C-alpha cells in the first residue's frame, strides 16, 4: 500500500452553454460558475478561520492594503509589479503624427497588462472541474457580426457597427447597469456603449462600438432586466463566450 497522502482537490463549478461558432454547431462551451467576489477583508477572514493566517486578522488586512497601495504607487512610476498571483505592468499606446504632439487622453491611453504568475499556473493541477449540466440559456448571445470588417464572431471595429443576435437580449430596465459592454481581456476594463442603439429587440441588438476602444481582445456583455413577461427585479448579465478582437 502506498504511503503517499493524496492532496485535497479544490473544486470549480462549470455549466455548458450552446456553441454557435461556425462549424461547431450542436456542441457546448463550458463557463465557470463564480460563487462570489471576495474582498481583501473576506479573504483575510477565510485565512483566519482556516488557521492559515500568521498574523491577527486586523494586522493581516492592514498589511495587505499597505502592499496594494505601494504596488499602485510603483506602477504609477513605471515599474512592473510581480507576486504569487500575477505580474502587472503599465502600458501606454496610441498613434502620434509627429514628435512633440500633445498627448490627448482620449487617443493616448494608459492601461495595465496582467499575466498569471507561476504559483497561479501551478494551482491548476490542484483543481477539479465539476460540470453541473446545461445552463439555463433563456438569455444568451449567439452571434456577433462586425459590419465594417464583414466578419462573424471574430472582430469589432472602433466606431463601427455590430449586429448582436441571441435570445432575450433586448436592453430594458431602470437599473444604471443596463447596457452593452466591451470588456478588455488584458485589464478587465469595461467600456459601455453610449450611442443610441440602431435596433433593440428580443433577438437582435445593433450597436455602435465606442470609437476610443483600444486594439486588443474583448468580451461582449449585455446587462438587461428584459424578459418575456414581468421585468426582472435584478439585471441579467449575458456574457458572450467568444473573444472578439478590436482591429484598426
N, C-alpha and C positions, 0 to 999 in steps of 0.2 A: 504493500500500500504506500502510495506517495505521501511524504511528509509535508508537501507544499500546501500552503493555505491559499486558496484562490481569492483574488481581490474582489471586493464587493463592487458590482457593476452599478453605475448610475443609470438612470433611465430618462430618455427623451421621448415624448409622445408625438406622433405624427398622424395626419389623415391624408387620404388620397383625393385628389381633385381631377376632374376631366382634363385631358390634354388635347389642346386644339391646334397644336403645331402641325403644319402640313407634312403629311407622310407618317404621322404618329396618331392619327385619329383613332379613338377607341381605346387608347391607353390612359394611364393616370400619372399625375405629378404628385409627389409627396411634399407636404408642407408641415413644418414644425408647429406644434400647438404650444404657444407660450402661456405658462400659468400666470405669471405676474412679473412686473418690473421691480427689482429690488434696489432701494436706495442705499447709500453708504450706511445709514443707521440700521437698516434692516439686515444687511449683510453682517454687520458687527454684532447685532443681536443673535443672529444664527450661529456665528462663530463662538460667542459666549455660551449659548445654550448647549452646543455640541462639545464644549470643553476644549475648543481648539484655539482660543484666544490666549495669548501670552501676557496680555495687559487687561486691566479692568475695562469695561465697556466704554465709559466716558473717555478714558485715555486713548483707546483704540480709535474711536470716532474722531477725536481731536487730531491725532497723528495722521490719519488717512486724509483728512481735509487739508491739513498743512501740506502734505505731499502733493495733493492735487493742485492746490493754489500755487505752489512753487513750480510745478510742472507747467502750468499755464503761463507763468511769468517767463520761464526759459524758452518755451515755444514762441512766445511773442518776440523774443530776441533772436530768433532764427536757429535755435538748437533743435536737434531731434531728441525725443524722449523715449526710452525703452524700459519696459518692465516685463514681468512674467506673462501678462495678458497680451500686450501688443507693443509695437513701436509706432510712434506718431511723428510726422514731420510736416512743417508748414510748406505750402505751395503757393506760388504767385504766377498767374498767367494772364494772357491777353495779347492782342496784336497792337504793335506800335508802328506808326507811319514813319517816324524819324526819331533820332536821338534827341532827347530834351523835351519830348512830348509830355504834356501834363497828364498825370495819372488820373483817370476817370473811374471812380469806384464802380460805376455801372458796367464798365467794359473790362476793367482790370481788377479782378477779384482775388482775394486771399482765401485759400481753403486749406484743409488739412487731410493728409493721406494716412490711413490706418492699415497696419499689417499685423496679422495674428502672430503672437510670439511662439517660441518653441515649446513652452510649457502648455500653451493652449492647444497646439497641434498634438502634443503627447496625450492630452486629455481625451482625445477622440478614441483612443484604444480602450478607455475605461467606461465607455458609454454604450448602453444597449438601446436600440431603437425599437419602440413598440408601435406597430401600426394599428390604429384604432378603427379601421374601416373607412368607408367612403364618407366624405364630409357632406353636410347639407349645403348643396350648391344652389340654393334658391336665388342667391345673388352672386354673380360671377362675371368676369371679363373673359371673353372668348377669342377676340381678335382685335389687333391694333394696326390700322393702315395709315402709313405716312404718305400723304398725298404728294408732297414735294419730291420725295425720292422714289415714289411708286413701289414701295416695299411693304410687306405684311409681316408683322411680328419680328421686326428687325431693327428699325431705326426711328428716330424722331429728329425733326429739323427745327432748330431755334427760330421762332417766329412763324413757323409753318403750321399746317392744319393736320390734325389726326382724327380719324374716324374710329371710334371705340364701339365695339359690338359685344353684347353679352345678354344678361338677363337681370332685371330689377336694378339697373344701373342709373336710372333717372335721378338727377340731383334734386332733392326736395327735403325741406325741413327748416327749422328755425335755429338749429344749433350752429354756432360760429365755425365749427369744424367742417361743415358741409362744403364739398368742393372736389376738384380734380387736382391731384398732386403728382409731381415727378420727384422721386426720392433718389438723390445722388448716392450710388453704392459705395463711393470712395469715402465719404464723410458723414453720410446719413442725413444730410441737409434736405429738408422737404420744401419744394418750390411749388407754390399754389398757382393755378391758372386764374388770372384776374380778368381777362377779357370775356365779354359776353359770349355764351355758347351759341353756336350757329344752330344746333339742334340738341334737344334734351328730352329723350323719350325712354320708355321702359327698356328697349333693346338696343338703342343707339344713342350715342352722345358724340357730337362733333365739337372739338375744342381747338383753341389756338395755343400752341406750345409757347411758353414765355420766351421772348426774344433774347433775354440776358442769360439763358441757361448755358452752363459750361459744357464743353465737349467731354464725353465720358459715358459711363454706363448708368442707366437709371431704371428704377422700378416704378410702375404706374399704380396709383392708388386712387380709388373713388370712395368718398365718405358721404353717405346719404342716410336719410331716415325714410326713404321711399319703400313702400311695399304695396301690393295689390290689396287694398283694404285699409284698415286703421293704420295711421302713421306710426312708425316705430318710436318708442319712447327714447331710446338711445341710438346714436348713429351706428350704422353698419359700416365696417371698414372692409372694402373689397380690394384685395391686392392681386395684381396680375403676376403669375408665376414665371413669366418670360422676361428676361432682361432686354432693355431697349438701349441702343447706342445713339447718343446725340452726335450728329455729323454737321460739318460746315454747310 
